[in-house]
Amino acid sequence: MIIRHYCNSFIEVQSSNEKIVCDPWIGKTKESAWYSWPFYKENASFLNKINPDFIYISHLHCDHFDEKVLSRYRKKNTRIIIKKFNSKRLKKKINDLGFNNVLEIDALKRKKISEEFNIAIVPQMSTNTSELEDHVNYDLDTSIIIQSRSDKKVFYNNVDNPLSINELKSVKKFIDNKFRSALSIICYPLGAASGYPQAFTNLNKPLEKRRIIKKSFKKLDKVVKIFNPEFYFPAGGTYMITGKFSLLNKWIAQPCNIEVAKHFRSMSCEYINIEGGGYINLNGNKSQIKTIIDDLGSIKNHIQKKLSKVRYFYQKKRYIKSINFMNRLFNESQDKYFQRIKTLNIYTNWNIKINVYKDLCLKNDGEINMNKSGYFKSFIIRSNSKYNSRKVDLECNLDKDLFCHLMMRNSPWNTALTGSIIIFSRKSKVYNPTVENSLNFFTV
C-alpha cells in the first residue's frame, strides 16, 4: 500500500495497480473563502494525471466535493464511493457531473470493491468534536477504512467526521473484528477546521488559537492510544482564506509541522509529514517515506497576498433590489425555520441577531470596521419560548448578498458557518452547537 497526501483531505491510496482517491480538492472552493494549501500550483485537471479507479467523496462540503475538479475528470465511468445516505443529494450532484457509476456503501459493513481493495464507511455519529449535546442531528460526514488485499495493510482516514472518543473506540473494535489485521496508518485532523477563532470578534484570537491547538493535541493522544497505529499524519483543516478576509489566516488554529513533530517525539507511533504530494510506501519490511515540504512560510505569505484579491462567489451576482425584498425573504425563512424546529421537537430558548452590511470590512485586528462596512440592517430570529430572556446568544455579521444567497438556498448555511465568510460574536459563555446549527433551517 502506498499513500500520498496532497492537501486537506485530498489523499491517494494505491495497492498494486489500482488507486483510490479521497476528496480531491484543488484551488478555490465554490461556497466559502477557502483555497487549497499547499497544493496550489496544479489546476483542476490534475485528477486526470492520477487516473484513479475509485473516487471516495466523504460528504457534501465544497472542500471535499469539488465540482470543478470532478467535472474535468475525463473518465466518467470511474466508480465513485459514497455512503448510502438517506438523502440522495450527494448522489444526484455526482450524477449531474456525468458520473453514473456510484457505489453507495452501507455504513459499517466491510465490502470488497475490487481484487485490490476492501473498504468500510464509518458514518457521522455526533455533530461536534467537543461531545456537546446538539439537537440538530444531520447525516453528513463520513470516514473510510481502506485495506490493501495484497499486503493486508489497513488505513483509517477519519476526514472531518466529529466522532467522540467512545465512538472512535467502537471504530477500532470494528476494524479488529472485520479486517483482522493490525492498523498500519491513520489520518486524523489536528486543530480546528472551522471559523473559530479567526472569524469571531470580541475574543483574544492568539490565546484561543493556542488553546484549541493544545486541546487538539490532547485528543490526538487519546486517538493514537485507541488505534495504536505504526504511522500518523494529519489531514483536513489545512487551507488558506482568500479575499477581503484573508487577514484572518494568522489566527487559524492549525499547528505547524515543527510543533507536530516535536509533540510526536514521545509518542508510540511515527509522525510522517507527507503533505503537498509526499508519500509513504508501506510495502515490505521497511516503509519508505518521501517528504515534499517542510517549511513554506515565506511562499505562503506571497501566495496569501495574491489570494487577498480574490472575490467571493456571492459577490458576482447581486440580489438586493430593496429592503422590502430582503424583509420578505427573512419572513418566509423565519416561518420555515420555526416549522422545521417544531417538526424536530427542538426546544428553543435563544435569539440570533443577523447584522447585514453592504460590504463587510475588517480592521487589522480582525474586528469589524463599522466606518467602511456600510451597515444595512439587522434582523433577529427570536425564539417564541415564554422563558425567552431576550438576550442575544449569537450574532452573525455578513454581506447582504450572501444573506440572500443563503436564504434562497443558492449555497448552504452549513458551509458558510465554517467557511470564514461570516463574522460571529458569541454572546453566551456556554457554547450551544444547536444555536449555530439551527441556521441550516433558515431558508425559504
C-alpha positions in Angstrom: 0.0 0.0 0.0 1.2 3.5 -1.0 -0.4 6.6 0.5 0.1 10.1 -0.9 -1.2 13.3 0.6 -1.8 16.4 -1.4 -3.7 18.8 0.7 -6.6 19.0 3.2 -8.3 15.6 2.8 -7.1 15.0 -0.8 -5.4 11.6 -0.4 -4.4 8.9 -2.9 -4.2 5.2 -1.9 -2.6 2.7 -4.2 -2.4 -1.1 -4.0 -0.6 -2.8 -6.8 -2.0 -1.2 -10.0 -5.3 0.2 -8.5 -5.9 3.6 -6.9 -8.5 5.2 -4.7 -8.5 9.0 -4.4 -10.2 10.6 -1.4 -11.9 14.0 -1.6 -10.0 15.6 -4.5 -10.0 19.4 -4.0 -7.7 21.9 -5.7 -7.8 25.7 -5.7 -10.8 27.8 -4.8 -13.9 26.4 -3.1 -17.3 27.1 -4.6 -19.1 28.2 -1.5 -16.5 29.6 1.1 -13.5 31.8 1.4 -11.1 28.8 1.3 -8.2 27.9 -1.1 -6.4 24.6 -1.0 -2.9 24.6 0.6 -0.2 23.7 0.0 -1.2 22.1 -3.3 -1.8 25.4 -5.1 0.3 25.1 -8.3 -1.8 22.4 -10.2 -5.0 23.2 -12.0 -8.3 21.4 -11.6 -7.4 18.9 -14.4 -4.8 17.3 -12.1 -7.0 14.3 -11.3 -6.5 13.1 -14.9 -2.8 12.6 -14.2 -3.6 10.4 -11.2 -6.1 8.4 -13.1 -7.8 6.8 -10.1 -10.0 3.6 -10.3 -12.2 4.8 -7.4 -13.0 8.3 -6.0 -14.3 8.5 -2.5 -16.3 11.5 -1.6 -16.8 11.8 2.2 -19.5 14.5 2.3 -21.1 17.5 0.5 -18.8 20.3 1.8 -17.1 22.0 -1.1 -13.5 21.3 0.2 -14.3 17.6 -0.1 -16.8 17.5 -3.0 -15.1 19.8 -5.5 -17.3 20.0 -8.5 -14.8 21.8 -10.8 -12.2 19.0 -10.2 -14.7 16.2 -10.8 -16.3 17.8 -13.8 -12.8 18.0 -15.5 -12.0 14.3 -14.9 -12.4 12.6 -18.2 -13.2 9.0 -17.1 -16.9 9.4 -16.2 -17.3 5.7 -15.8 -15.0 5.8 -12.7 -16.6 4.3 -9.6 -17.5 6.9 -7.1 -17.7 5.7 -3.5 -20.1 7.4 -1.1 -22.1 6.3 2.0 -25.6 5.1 1.4 -27.3 8.3 2.7 -31.0 8.6 3.3 -30.8 11.9 1.4 -29.8 11.4 -2.3 -28.5 15.0 -2.6 -24.8 14.0 -2.9 -25.6 11.2 -5.4 -27.7 13.5 -7.5 -24.9 16.1 -7.6 -22.4 13.4 -8.7 -24.8 12.2 -11.4 -25.3 15.7 -12.6 -21.5 15.9 -13.3 -21.8 12.9 -15.6 -20.8 10.1 -13.2 -23.3 7.2 -13.2 -21.2 4.5 -11.6 -21.9 5.5 -7.9 -21.2 2.8 -5.3 -23.5 3.6 -2.3 -21.9 1.7 0.6 -23.9 0.7 3.7 -22.3 2.1 6.9 -20.1 -0.2 9.0 -20.1 -3.0 6.5 -16.8 -4.4 5.2 -17.0 -4.6 1.4 -14.7 -6.0 -1.3 -14.8 -3.4 -4.1 -12.1 -5.0 -6.3 -9.3 -7.6 -6.2 -7.1 -5.0 -4.6 -9.3 -3.2 -2.0 -11.6 -3.9 0.9 -13.3 -0.8 2.4 -15.8 0.3 5.0 -17.6 3.6 5.5 -17.9 5.0 9.0 -21.0 7.3 9.5 -21.3 10.5 11.4 -22.5 9.8 14.9 -22.0 13.2 16.6 -22.3 16.8 15.3 -19.3 18.3 17.1 -15.9 17.1 18.4 -16.5 18.6 21.8 -19.1 15.9 22.6 -21.6 18.6 23.5 -25.3 17.9 23.2 -26.8 19.0 19.9 -30.4 18.6 18.9 -29.8 19.3 15.2 -28.6 15.9 14.1 -27.9 15.5 10.4 -26.3 12.8 8.4 -23.4 14.5 6.7 -19.8 13.4 7.4 -18.2 10.0 6.9 -14.8 8.3 7.4 -13.3 5.5 5.4 -11.3 2.4 6.2 -9.2 1.1 3.3 -7.4 -2.3 3.3 -5.0 -3.5 0.6 -5.9 -7.1 -0.2 -2.3 -7.6 -1.4 -0.4 -6.9 1.8 -3.4 -6.7 4.2 -2.3 -3.2 5.4 -5.2 -1.1 6.9 -5.5 2.7 6.6 -8.1 4.7 8.6 -9.0 8.1 7.2 -11.2 10.0 9.7 -11.7 13.0 7.4 -13.8 15.7 9.2 -16.1 13.2 10.9 -16.7 14.6 14.5 -16.6 11.2 16.3 -16.4 11.1 20.1 -13.7 9.1 22.0 -16.2 6.3 22.7 -17.3 6.3 19.0 -13.7 6.0 17.9 -13.2 3.1 20.3 -16.1 1.3 18.5 -14.5 2.0 15.2 -11.2 0.4 16.4 -13.2 -2.7 17.5 -14.9 -2.8 14.1 -11.5 -2.7 12.4 -10.2 -5.5 14.6 -13.2 -7.7 14.1 -13.9 -7.2 10.4 -10.5 -6.5 8.8 -8.4 -8.9 11.1 -5.2 -7.0 10.6 -3.2 -4.5 12.7 -3.9 -0.9 11.8 -0.9 0.4 9.9 -1.6 4.1 9.5 -4.2 6.7 10.5 -5.1 10.1 9.2 -6.8 12.3 11.8 -7.3 16.1 11.9 -5.4 18.4 14.2 -6.5 21.9 15.3 -9.8 23.4 14.1 -11.3 23.0 10.7 -13.9 25.8 11.3 -14.3 29.5 11.6 -13.3 29.5 15.2 -11.4 31.5 16.4 -10.4 33.5 13.4 -13.9 34.5 12.3 -15.1 35.6 15.8 -14.9 39.0 17.3 -14.5 40.2 20.9 -12.0 37.5 21.9 -8.3 37.1 22.3 -7.6 35.2 19.0 -4.0 34.3 19.6 -4.8 32.9 23.0 -7.8 30.9 21.7 -5.7 29.6 18.8 -3.1 28.3 21.3 -5.8 26.8 23.5 -7.5 25.0 20.6 -4.2 23.6 19.3 -3.3 22.4 22.8 -6.7 20.8 23.2 -6.5 19.0 19.9 -3.1 17.5 20.8 -4.6 16.1 24.0 -7.4 14.5 22.0 -4.9 13.2 19.4 -3.0 11.5 22.2 -6.2 9.6 23.1 -6.9 8.7 19.5 -3.4 7.4 19.0 -3.7 5.3 22.2 -7.0 3.8 20.9 -5.8 2.9 17.4 -2.1 2.2 18.2 -1.0 2.6 14.5 2.5 2.5 13.2 2.2 5.8 11.4 0.2 9.0 11.7 -0.3 12.1 9.5 -2.7 15.0 9.9 -5.2 15.9 7.2 -8.3 18.1 7.0 -8.4 21.7 8.0 -5.4 22.9 6.0 -6.3 25.8 3.8 -5.9 29.5 3.2 -8.5 32.2 3.5 -8.8 34.3 0.3 -10.4 37.7 -0.5 -11.1 40.6 1.9 -11.0 38.3 5.0 -7.5 36.9 4.2 -6.0 38.7 7.1 -7.8 36.1 9.3 -5.2 33.4 8.2 -2.9 34.1 11.0 -5.5 33.1 13.6 -6.5 29.7 12.0 -6.0 27.2 14.8 -3.6 24.8 13.0 -0.2 23.7 14.4 2.8 23.9 12.1 4.8 20.8 11.1 7.6 21.6 13.7 5.0 21.6 16.5 3.6 18.3 15.4 7.0 16.7 15.0 8.0 17.9 18.5 4.8 16.5 20.1 5.4 13.1 18.5 8.9 12.6 19.9 7.3 10.9 22.9 4.5 9.1 21.1 4.2 5.4 20.4 3.8 5.9 16.6 5.7 7.8 14.0 4.5 11.1 12.6 5.1 11.5 8.9 5.0 14.8 7.1 3.8 13.9 3.5 1.5 16.9 2.8 2.0 18.5 -0.6 2.4 15.3 -2.6 4.7 13.3 -0.3 4.1 9.6 0.2 4.6 6.6 2.4 5.2 3.2 0.9 4.1 0.5 3.4 5.2 -2.4 1.2 8.0 -4.7 2.5 9.7 -4.8 5.9 10.8 -1.2 5.9 8.5 1.6 4.9 9.7 4.3 2.5 8.7 7.9 3.2 9.2 10.9 0.9 8.6 14.4 2.3 7.9 17.1 -0.2 7.7 20.2 2.0 9.0 21.3 5.4 8.5 25.0 5.9 6.7 27.1 3.3 6.2 30.1 5.4 7.7 32.7 3.0 6.0 31.2 0.0 2.7 31.1 1.9 2.9 34.8 2.7 3.5 35.5 -1.0 0.5 33.4 -2.1 -1.7 34.9 0.6 -1.0 38.4 -0.8 -2.1 37.3 -4.3 -5.2 35.5 -3.0 -6.3 38.5 -1.0 -7.6 39.9 -4.3 -10.0 37.0 -4.9 -13.7 37.9 -5.0 -16.1 35.6 -3.1 -18.7 33.6 -5.0 -21.7 35.7 -3.9 -20.0 39.0 -5.0 -20.5 38.0 -8.6 -24.3 38.1 -8.6 -26.2 40.9 -6.9 -29.7 40.1 -5.4 -30.7 43.1 -3.4 -33.2 45.5 -5.1 -34.8 46.9 -2.0 -35.1 46.4 1.8 -38.6 45.0 1.1 -37.1 42.2 -0.9 -34.9 41.2 2.0 -37.7 41.6 4.5 -39.8 39.2 2.5 -37.0 36.6 2.3 -36.4 36.9 6.0 -40.0 36.5 7.0 -40.5 33.4 4.7 -37.3 31.9 6.0 -38.3 32.5 9.6 -41.6 30.8 9.1 -40.0 27.8 7.6 -37.3 27.8 10.3 -39.8 27.5 13.2 -41.8 24.9 11.3 -38.7 22.7 11.0 -37.8 23.3 14.6 -41.3 22.3 15.7 -41.2 19.2 13.5 -38.0 18.1 15.0 -39.3 18.9 18.5 -36.3 21.1 19.3 -36.7 23.3 22.4 -35.6 26.9 21.5 -34.6 29.4 24.1 -32.2 31.5 22.1 -32.1 34.7 20.0 -29.9 35.1 16.9 -29.1 38.5 15.6 -28.1 38.9 12.0 -26.3 42.1 11.1 -26.3 42.8 7.3 -23.8 45.0 5.6 -23.3 46.4 2.0 -19.6 45.3 2.1 -18.4 43.9 5.4 -14.8 45.1 6.1 -12.4 44.2 8.9 -9.7 46.1 10.7 -6.2 44.7 11.1 -7.2 43.2 14.5 -10.0 41.2 12.9 -12.7 43.3 14.3 -15.4 44.8 12.1 -14.7 48.2 10.5 -18.0 49.9 11.0 -16.9 53.0 9.1 -16.2 51.1 5.9 -18.7 48.3 6.0 -21.9 50.2 5.2 -24.3 48.9 7.8 -27.6 47.8 6.0 -30.0 46.3 8.5 -30.3 44.0 11.5 -32.7 41.0 11.8 -33.4 39.0 15.0 -34.5 35.4 15.0 -36.3 35.4 18.3 -37.4 32.1 19.9 -41.1 32.0 20.8 -40.5 30.4 24.2 -42.2 32.1 27.1 -38.9 31.8 29.0 -37.0 33.7 26.4 -34.6 36.0 28.2 -34.5 38.4 25.2 -30.7 38.5 25.3 -28.8 37.7 22.0 -26.9 34.4 22.1 -25.2 34.6 18.7 -24.5 37.5 16.3 -23.8 36.8 12.7 -22.3 39.6 10.5 -22.3 39.1 6.8 -22.8 40.8 3.4 -26.4 41.4 2.2 -25.8 39.4 -1.0 -24.5 36.4 1.0 -27.5 36.5 3.3 -29.8 36.4 0.3 -27.8 33.5 -1.2 -28.2 31.5 2.0 -31.9 32.2 2.4 -32.6 31.4 -1.2 -30.7 28.1 -1.0 -28.2 29.1 -3.7 -25.5 27.9 -1.2 -25.8 26.0 2.1 -25.6 27.6 5.5 -23.6 24.6 6.7 -20.6 25.6 4.5 -20.9 29.4 5.2 -21.0 28.8 9.0 -17.5 27.2 8.9 -16.1 28.9 5.7 -14.8 32.2 7.2 -17.3 34.4 5.2 -19.5 35.1 8.2 -18.0 37.0 11.2 -19.5 35.9 14.5 -19.9 37.2 18.0 -21.0 34.6 20.6 -22.7 36.3 23.5 -23.3 33.3 25.6 -20.4 32.0 27.7 -21.6 28.4 27.2 -21.3 27.1 23.6 -24.5 25.6 22.4 -23.9 24.0 19.0 -27.7 23.7 18.4 -28.0 27.5 18.1 -25.5 27.8 15.2 -26.5 24.5 13.5 -30.2 25.5 13.6 -29.4 28.2 10.9 -29.3 25.3 8.4 -33.1 25.5 8.5 -33.3 29.2 7.8 -34.2 29.1 4.1 -37.3 29.8 2.0 
